Structure formats: structure tokens, C-alpha cells
Amino acid sequence: MSIFPFSAIVGQDDLKRALLVSAVDPNIGGVLAFGDRGTGKSTAIRALAALLPKIEVVKDCAYHCDPGAPDKFCDNCRLAAKSGTLKISHESAPVVDLPLGATEDRVVGALDLERALVQGEKRFEPGLLARAHRGFLYIDEVNLLDDHLVDVLLDVAASGENVVEREGLSVRHPARFVLVGSGNPEEGELRPQLLDRFGLSVDVRTPTDISERMEVVRRRDSFERDPEAFVKKWKRKDSAVRKKIERARENIEAIETPDAVLEKAAGLCITLGADGLRGELTLMRAARACAALEGRKEVTLKELQIVAGSALRHRLRKDPLDETDSGTRVVRAVEEVLG
Amino acid sequence: MASVTAHPSGEEEGGAREPADSGKEQWRNAYVVAGLLAVDPIGLGGVCIRSGPGPVRDWWTDQFFALLPAPAPRRKLPIGASEERLLGGLDLSMTLSTGQPVAERGLLADADGGAIIAAMAERMTPATAANIAAAMDQGSVIIERNGVSRRDETRFACVLFDEGVAASERPPQLLLDRIAFHIDLDNVSIRDVAAGDFDAAIVSKARESLSSIETPAEIAKAINAASLSLGVVSMRALLFCMSVARASAAIQGRDAVIDADAELACRLVLAPRFAPPLVMEPEQSAPPPKQQNDAGDDKESKEESLETDEIEDMIVNAVRGVAMTSLLGKSSRSVRRNASVGSGGKSGAPVESKLKGRPLGSRKGNVRDGGRLDVIATLRTAAPWQKLRSQSAFAGCDRQVRLSVYPEDINIKRFKGRTESVVIFVVDASGSSAMHRMAEAKGAVELLLADCYTRRDHVALIAFRGQGADLLLPPTRSLARVRRALGALPGGGGTPLAAGLAAAATLAETEKRKGKTPYVVILSDGRGNIGLNGEPGRAAAEEDAVMTARRLREINCTTLFFDISNRPSPRAQRLSNELRAFYQPLPYADSAAVSKTVKAAIAAA
């Protein structure tokens, strides 16, 4: 099945930028796309998966260990490195779907049933968290995810490590992934703890501009009529986006953040009462990744302004009786602080 | 050539047009939908049919399947279907007898090329709906369960039968959003059923020609503009309109969409999604001004855009007409349906869950029934028999068997499920202090919800004023929905207390049948002056109130009565006693106090 090209998605600039930003810097902590139904949230996320740059991995390693970081090797790779049999390959960064119907054993990994049943052997079979290591973990309808799976995710996302103690197994392996969730608030709110794990949050709205809507219809139509031709037509633009991510990844370390910008970022968080250090840290990281995507040498107030909404919106202390949309509150604060 | 008789243009030969909710018209509509859906079953997603069980809907289903390309699998989705059955997973018996993991396809994968049929779709859990929706979106089922990890390609249409009684009982929205048609078969009697004007051959020809059908730009634009001015902004609705229009043109043997196709499509897709703006937040209900329609498209000549406007107007009027008729029809129907509600069904006592909650250890059972396999316990059960089994069952087998596990060894895990609670607010919105009281009730609802994230409690709100009671907020745990539903609350008029209590009783019953634990919170002074029949008269009204209070008491749920009169009133106390309610005078009805008391009551229960 062909995947709708990323660059052919009409509008939804906030969502697309947030996805690119978190692809440039995985430490930002992923993206939550919350909003109206049928706005192409999952389309955008699956499209991103198709254009992510390849990563360097240890060949045949279940955890996609990074050959450049021997201190973070899994046990197998450590042994292989010692004996000098480590092989390197380039693979697409994994984008793993966490289906709502997944059972805990498949998420964290469990006893390999085949071996247990056929050979009576106790062997660990890595789960989705292992598969998502160094890539993306995508949960559609994230607010419907079973509570016990949410608990597992929270724990792993915080520590970057999956510890399995079940069925007589005792395994630990690295699991660092960019968490991407999407959902509709009408199905229910997200647990605040989980909300906090997401670095960026985007409020996705249905476009009401008639020409934008017409363009969506047109592109959808020509994609459905001939998916392959459509994908081919957008291939150049998609690879331009891929190059942009690659270049931004290379340059991001060198990007300076002037003190004046740092001060403004702190001021913004104080004005909004955005809880904790995490908001400020995410804001700065996102602004830096954004500057890297734009090809800048240093972070300016403009990037701060662009990412402020998605970095802070979901971190505001909630007053249940205040009806003001938190996005509006951020916009107001940005105007106030950044002028 | 075939003609689609349900065209709304009113040009039907032979007498006056039937009203849109008459049985004949509904059936004709449904038949057209069956044809259109059969032309493009995957693109249009499916259909939600409001109808109780009976021969009419079976007939419809048979007709629909007859129009699909054979062989079209028809898979019934039982209401309690486990995720294991829905998605597929490990076939344990096969696994054990062959000695290696054998995956089993689920219902969704089996429905590939046909349709799934879900009766009582209003009882479908959001989790089931989300699984179905994910399969529809991706054209495949992803299984990550019990040691099985695979992907089954599948493309199917969804036929949902909505048998809901109360307004709050509807199939999950996330599924409704993904299917084009929402129709009614409620008033159709078996006499109305007749064969339509097209058959499988025409539909199959239409299916082949579908991809070559063009939609002229001005018609596409008119559909777009019409959906915006009707306030149906969803992109999926728009795309469905386009696809239905194309399917309609294909059935008619045309090579391009004409305005009649567009009108039919919009009437079928937009009318059920169109909600007359009764209570709506201003920022959400703003369709862009009409001038915008032509903005940014200079290429088109004036003549063309005029035509676009004309088509748009035609569509908007048609859709409005249908939507209004069906609204009027619905109110009378819901009364009739409410009258026949029995009190059967299971109670909402805490349930032992097979999949969720705190582990309770394991027991023998079948993984097919939705349990989760307890590997260790299963192997432990199998262990003592190993020697015996290796001598008999696999004796002839040359493969060395380390372990033989039989189906009867299988243990599944048990979990203690925590039932979800639903707090039903019943608020007096009559008289002068209504605004203040409603504001505080709304505050209490929001405070409770803000606090309930982790407990996953639902909140509903019924207001009574004027002649009757309204369910302003169907059970939800979404703050976004609360804000929208309670954004602008009307108030004033008489005090139909009995109607409020009756509405609460009905809702509490419904929720209890769904396995939830209802709590009823009443904010009132206990002084009703409008009876159940909507007539004024204090004596009759109070008698009605006492009678309904007894009905509510029969449901046996925790009830809290906040007396909001200036000083504790004996009437309120009497009513509260009648309800066996927890009584608390609260002259200023402040939201914090209410939410605190309710929380304490839930915690105590």
C-alpha cells in the first residue's frame, strides 16, 4: 500500500513542523496531535515515517544498537564487539505502531512462545518497545490506550530503559524512542502524566478555508486514482524534506543560543506559569531544532515564537473554570513577552 | 437505464411526495444507500442504520450483500467479541497440536472483501471501535498479542445497527465519522419493502467505471461551500460527499458528476451530520462568510461562479429540509421508544474482568474467550502429565517432544475490573436563580472532571425547566465536550421536577445496563409545579415527583440531594427520604462544595 507523501499534505503547518522538529532532535520528547477528526493526523505521521533518513545500526541487532555508541550496547552487541564480529548496516529508522489492542507481553517483550512450547526453552522475545528503540513509537487514539499500557510507557519513556521481570525472565534493554500520539479530545482527556511526556503538542483543526479544502480533495482524489504516480510526482519534494532533516541533524550541535533569547524563554515560562523546568528545556530545544531546520547559525526570537505554542500549550496549570483555550493563552503571553 | 428514485427533486410521477420519514421513503433511501455503498464499499466506509432487529433490516442486509461482488464475506460482530476474536491472535489448539505457533485470523481479517455487521452498535466499546477504525484506516489489522506479531491485509465495509433508545446511546463517534451513510429504517414496515431499480449487474458496471468519473470543478466547489455553510466542516464528510456523488453518477451510467448527484450525495452525507445550532460556542460555529467562496480563484468566470452558488443553494436547502423533518420525527419516536423501556439487563455490580485491572491470579479457561494466557501456570499444569503424554499422544512422532501441553492445561489470568462510574447531575434550571445555579452546577461538573482523569469517571447533566427535562450533556469525560454543551445554558420557566427525575432514572438505568455505576446528584428545592404531562399544577406535580422518585430509588444507585432553597425545606427533605438520598442543604450551591461532596460519596461507595 502506498503512503501519502509528506510534502503533499495541505496545510497543517504546525503539525508538520512539530514532527520535523522532533525528527531533528529526538530528545525533545515527541509530539501529541490532538484535535478534530479526519484532519490527516495519522496520515502526516505515517508520511513522516516514509521519509525519515536512514540510521546506522548494528546488523541483525533486535534493538538497533548504534555502532557509534558502544557504551549503550545491548548484551549481544557487547559480546560481538569483544569478539570483533560486529557488522554495521544502514536501515530506515523504525516507526512502530502501538495498536490499541496490543497486549502487555508484546509491548514490553516476553517469553518466546514458540521456544517455550516447542523446545521448552526460556528465551526473551523483544517487544514493540525494543523495536521502536532509536525510532518512533506511534499510538493512534492515544487517549483510549489501556491504563496499564500507559503505565508501562510512562515508566520506559522516563528511564529510556525497558526492564522486564516476568514469567521467570529478567531482561533489560535500552528503549529510547520518540513518542507520537494522536487523538480526539471528545473521546476523553489524556492522563496529565502522559500529557507531560510529550515534548510538543499540536492542536489540529479542520480547515475552513474553501480553497485549502478544495486542494485537499483534489490531492486525495489523484492519490486514490493512481497512488504510485502520485507518490512519484511528490518524490522530489519529499527527498528535499529528508535532506533538510539530515542537514539539521548535522548542524544542530553547532547552533548557538544567545543569552537574550534564553532570558526571553524563561520570561515566557514565568508569565504562563508553565510548571517545572521541562517546559523551558523543551522550548529551547525545539527552538534550536527549528533554527537548524531553517539553516540558521543561532536561535532567534522568531523560532521561539514559532515553537512556543506547541512546546508550552499542554503544560499550563489548569484552572477548570477558566474556559480560555490554552493555545490562546500562549499566544497572548508571546505577544506580551516577545513584543 | 436505471434511475435512482430517491432523488429529492420532487419530480416523482404518481402523486404527492412522501414525507422524508415515512416508511416508503425511508426504504427507498436505504435501497439507494445499499446501491451506492455496494459501488464503493471501501471508499465509503459503510453505513449506520438506526433500526431495531427485525425482518426489514435483514432484508436490507441481504439486498446489500447481493449487490456486492461475490464472494463477499459477511461477518457478524457479536457485541461481546473479545479483542482476540476481533483482531486474531494465537490459535492455541492448533499451536499445541502442531507444536509451533499458529496464528488465527480475526473477524476483521476474515471480512476482507465484504462487510462486518455490528448489531447493537450503540453498546460497542470505544476500544472495539478504535480497533475497527484502525483496520479501516490502514487496510490491515496489526496484531501484537500473546506472542503473535503479524499484519493481515483486509478491506471491508461496516454495517452498524444502532438500536439505541436514549439520545446518549449512539455508536462510538470515531466509527460514525469513518462511514459515509447514517440512515433510518425505524418507520419501515415489511409492507414498504420493495425491490429497487438497480441490480448487481448495474452496480458492478458502475464499480468498474467509478475511477474514470470526473467531478466538474464548479460542482466540487458547490459541495464544499454547501458543507461549510451548513456547518459540517469535517474533511471526511466532504470527501464522502465527493465519493458518493461519483458513485451516484456511476450508477446512472454517466461519465461525469451532475448537480443531481451532488444533491443526493450531500443529502445522504451532510443531513445526518448537520446539527441545527441550538447550543454552540460562537468560535466553533462560524462558517466563513459567503464572499470567501469565490476568493482566491480568479480563473473562473462570473457565470461559472454564479452556477456554483445556485447549486450550493439547492444543496443547502435540500439538506436543511431533510434534517429538519428527521429532527421532528426523532422527537416523537424517542417518546414512543422510551415508553417501552423495560428494566431488564444486567446490573452494574463490579465485574471480574479478563483483561483489565488488578491481577487476581489465574484460573483454567480458554484463551478464545478473551482471557490472557498465563504461560507459567499453564506449563505448571501440564508438567505432571509429561511422562504419560510422551508415551501416548506423540508416540508415533519421530520429533522429540520436550513438553506436551493439552488444551485443558490452559490457564488464563484473572483481573479485578474496576467499574466506571457515571455522575448524573439533575439541575433545576427554572425560575430566577437558574443562571446562577446552572453556572455552579457546570462548575461542579468541570471540577469533578478535572479531578477524574485518572479515575476515568463520566459525568452527565440533565436540566429541567419549562415543560420538561433535557439531557444537556450525555455521559462524557471530555472537558472539551462539557464546554461546548454547557456553553450557553438557557434557563427560566416552570419547574418540571418530575420530568427531571424521570430523565435521570432513564439515564441511570441505561448506564447501569452498560455495566457502569450511576450516581445521581440533584440540585433542587424540591418544589415542582409542572407535572410529568407538562401541565402546570402544584399538587399533581408533587405527586408525580414522588412517584418518579420511587422509580429512581428502585434503580438502587447512590443519590445525593442538594437542597438549594434558602432554608432547608420540608418538601425537599421528604423527597430526599423518598429517594433514600443523602440530603444536604446548600443555599448557595457553590461548585466546590458540590464536587467535594460527590467525590466523597463516590469514594465511600
Chai-1 contact restraints between the chains, C-beta under 6 A:
chainA,res_idxA,chainB,res_idxB,connection_type,confidence,min_distance_angstrom,max_distance_angstrom,comment,restraint_id
A,M1,B,G139,contact,1.0,0.0,6.0,A-B,restraint_1
A,R37,B,D177,contact,1.0,0.0,6.0,A-B,restraint_2
A,G38,B,S234,contact,1.0,0.0,6.0,A-B,restraint_3
A,G38,B,M235,contact,1.0,0.0,6.0,A-B,restraint_4
A,G38,B,R236,contact,1.0,0.0,6.0,A-B,restraint_5
A,D97,B,I142,contact,1.0,0.0,6.0,A-B,restraint_6
A,P99,B,I142,contact,1.0,0.0,6.0,A-B,restraint_7
A,P99,B,E144,contact,1.0,0.0,6.0,A-B,restraint_8
A,L100,B,A127,contact,1.0,0.0,6.0,A-B,restraint_9
A,L100,B,A130,contact,1.0,0.0,6.0,A-B,restraint_10
A,L100,B,N131,contact,1.0,0.0,6.0,A-B,restraint_11
A,G101,B,E83,contact,1.0,0.0,6.0,A-B,restraint_12
A,G101,B,L87,contact,1.0,0.0,6.0,A-B,restraint_13
A,G101,B,N131,contact,1.0,0.0,6.0,A-B,restraint_14
A,A102,B,E144,contact,1.0,0.0,6.0,A-B,restraint_15
A,T103,B,R145,contact,1.0,0.0,6.0,A-B,restraint_16
A,T103,B,N146,contact,1.0,0.0,6.0,A-B,restraint_17
A,R106,B,E144,contact,1.0,0.0,6.0,A-B,restraint_18
A,R106,B,R145,contact,1.0,0.0,6.0,A-B,restraint_19
A,L111,B,V375,contact,1.0,0.0,6.0,A-B,restraint_20
A,L113,B,P101,contact,1.0,0.0,6.0,A-B,restraint_21
A,L113,B,G147,contact,1.0,0.0,6.0,A-B,restraint_22
A,E114,B,Q100,contact,1.0,0.0,6.0,A-B,restraint_23
A,E114,B,P101,contact,1.0,0.0,6.0,A-B,restraint_24
A,V118,B,G99,contact,1.0,0.0,6.0,A-B,restraint_25
A,V118,B,Q100,contact,1.0,0.0,6.0,A-B,restraint_26
A,Q119,B,R402,contact,1.0,0.0,6.0,A-B,restraint_27
A,G120,B,R402,contact,1.0,0.0,6.0,A-B,restraint_28
A,G120,B,L403,contact,1.0,0.0,6.0,A-B,restraint_29
A,E141,B,A130,contact,1.0,0.0,6.0,A-B,restraint_30
A,L144,B,P126,contact,1.0,0.0,6.0,A-B,restraint_31
A,L144,B,A127,contact,1.0,0.0,6.0,A-B,restraint_32
A,L144,B,A130,contact,1.0,0.0,6.0,A-B,restraint_33
A,E167,B,V375,contact,1.0,0.0,6.0,A-B,restraint_34
A,E167,B,I376,contact,1.0,0.0,6.0,A-B,restraint_35
A,P185,B,S478,contact,1.0,0.0,6.0,A-B,restraint_36
A,P185,B,A480,contact,1.0,0.0,6.0,A-B,restraint_37
A,E186,B,S478,contact,1.0,0.0,6.0,A-B,restraint_38
A,E186,B,R481,contact,1.0,0.0,6.0,A-B,restraint_39
A,G188,B,R477,contact,1.0,0.0,6.0,A-B,restraint_40
A,G188,B,S478,contact,1.0,0.0,6.0,A-B,restraint_41
A,E189,B,Y453,contact,1.0,0.0,6.0,A-B,restraint_42
A,E189,B,L479,contact,1.0,0.0,6.0,A-B,restraint_43
A,R191,B,Y453,contact,1.0,0.0,6.0,A-B,restraint_44
A,R191,B,T454,contact,1.0,0.0,6.0,A-B,restraint_45
A,T206,B,V233,contact,1.0,0.0,6.0,A-B,restraint_46
A,T206,B,M235,contact,1.0,0.0,6.0,A-B,restraint_47
A,T208,B,V233,contact,1.0,0.0,6.0,A-B,restraint_48
A,T208,B,P288,contact,1.0,0.0,6.0,A-B,restraint_49
A,I210,B,N224,contact,1.0,0.0,6.0,A-B,restraint_50
A,I210,B,N293,contact,1.0,0.0,6.0,A-B,restraint_51
A,S211,B,G296,contact,1.0,0.0,6.0,A-B,restraint_52
A,R213,B,N224,contact,1.0,0.0,6.0,A-B,restraint_53
A,M214,B,N224,contact,1.0,0.0,6.0,A-B,restraint_54
A,V217,B,M242,contact,1.0,0.0,6.0,A-B,restraint_55
A,R225,B,S211,contact,1.0,0.0,6.0,A-B,restraint_56
A,P320,B,E446,contact,1.0,0.0,6.0,A-B,restraint_57
A,P320,B,L447,contact,1.0,0.0,6.0,A-B,restraint_58
A,P320,B,A450,contact,1.0,0.0,6.0,A-B,restraint_59
A,L321,B,G443,contact,1.0,0.0,6.0,A-B,restraint_60
A,E323,B,R483,contact,1.0,0.0,6.0,A-B,restraint_61
